[in-house]
Amino acid sequence: MTKQCDPLVSMPEPSRGPQSTGRHSRFDQQATHFDARAGVPPEAAQATTRTLRQLAALTGGNVVLDVGAGTGNVGSFVVDAGVRYIGLDVSLPMLQVFATKLTTHPALDSTALLIAADADTDWPIRSGSTAIIFFSRSVHLLHLPHVVRESLRVAHPDGAFLVIGRVRRSPESIRALLRKEMQSVLSHHGIIGRKKEELHETLMTALAAHGCHVQPPGPRTVATWTVEESPAACLEAWRGKEGLAGTPLLAPVQHAVLEELERWAHARFGDVHQLHPVPEHYELVVVEINRRA
Ligand SMILES: C[S@@+](CC[C@H](N)C(=O)[O-])C[C@H]1O[C@@H](n2cnc3c(N)ncnc32)[C@H](O)[C@@H]1O
């Protein structure tokens, strides 16, 4: 899966499997149940793969760099897209789950590479080598000025795209309503949660300042599906996470916030175990990188 002295990576790689960065991530604990808890359906991954393949064909290269690749819930489909695929993630356990999906893959050694590395430090990827820099549900977790710098550095000089994949929910969905209330409870505790939408806006503004632009304007919805969600299930999932709203929290604080949220949920929804069907959408924001700007 990893190769020695790959021309695309800027450091010699060990010859077998992703190796530990020595850094622990809050995703380490989620690795074995991530797909069941937070996976997107295969149709979303397949539609994304088609788009990435089409975009790569518009560039001078064929390398797709998937930053925060995780368990390969999306990336394992991109491996089949006729491109060179590099999946980078700080969490070795997440990548190990990814690797199990590729063990029988025929093109594995020649076309796919998984690298355990912290994307908030210099990416171990050669400058100018990459056609697509892809972030599926991961860019909001990273240091954005560094994302901009490194994306511009690795982008192929003859054209490249930065693509953000994200799940969009109705603001009226149970989870969105709970998240909104969570932000308010956190603020009562003096904690400012990270808001993904604002982070995306900040990233777009920074990229625009470097001559990059969204192509075509606005996100493309590539898949829509329905999930059944209940307030109780959302709260249960958050109890199992380290931190909330992208912010690390001390365990007693997290417990207090979720207790308060649960009381609110009882008052707001009545039966917190009642399942509600809600549509979810996977959408791509495609940014054309102008490396010469
Ligand atoms: C929500 S998961 C998304 C995984 C996958 N892209 C998907 O859509 O299924 C976010 C991933 O980003 C990774 N991640 C978070 N911070 C990172 C960092 N500093 N460097 C590299 N990966 C990071 C996590 O380990 C996790 O696997």
The ligand as a Gaussian input file, in Angstrom:
#p B3LYP/6-31G(d) Opt

LIG

0 1
 C      -15.193000      13.235000       9.980000
 S      -13.797000      12.274000       9.529000
 C      -14.018000      12.187000       7.772000
 C      -13.339000      10.985000       7.164000
 C      -13.546000      10.836000       5.652000
 N      -12.931000      11.910000       4.929000
 C      -15.023000      10.711000       5.334000
 O      -15.638000      11.626000       4.775000
 O      -15.577000       9.656000       5.682000
 C      -12.472000      13.429000       9.701000
 C      -11.090000      12.810000       9.506000
 O      -10.120000      13.870000       9.535000
 C       -8.978000      13.388000      10.216000
 N       -8.182000      14.482000      10.748000
 C       -8.534000      15.341000      11.737000
 N       -7.517000      16.186000      11.997000
 C       -6.511000      15.849000      11.148000
 C       -5.190000      16.337000      10.941000
 N       -4.700000      17.342000      11.663000
 N       -4.433000      15.752000       9.989000
 C       -4.911000      14.721000       9.238000
 N       -6.155000      14.211000       9.409000
 C       -6.938000      14.760000      10.348000
 C       -9.555000      12.514000      11.321000
 O       -8.592000      11.614000      11.855000
 C      -10.702000      11.823000      10.587000
 O      -10.299000      10.604000      10.025000

